[in-house]
Amino acid sequence: MKNFALKIQRFLKSEDGPTAVEYAVMLALIVVVCLGAITSIGTEAQGTFQSVANQL
């Protein structure tokens, strides 16, 4: 148990923890932007396909 506590203490003191959090935040922002772009493109594509279907 003491070994586990020492590992946790070293992890909290190291720079790897904050770096991992920063990468997680960047990844979350990238995912949100991608989902927004995909939704926007999907909506526009649906409108285009509906327009073509109506003309047929």
Buried (B, 14 or more C-beta within 10 A) or exposed (E): EEEEEEEEEEEEEEEEEEEEEEEEEEEEEEEEEEEEEEEEEEEEEEEEEEEEEEEE
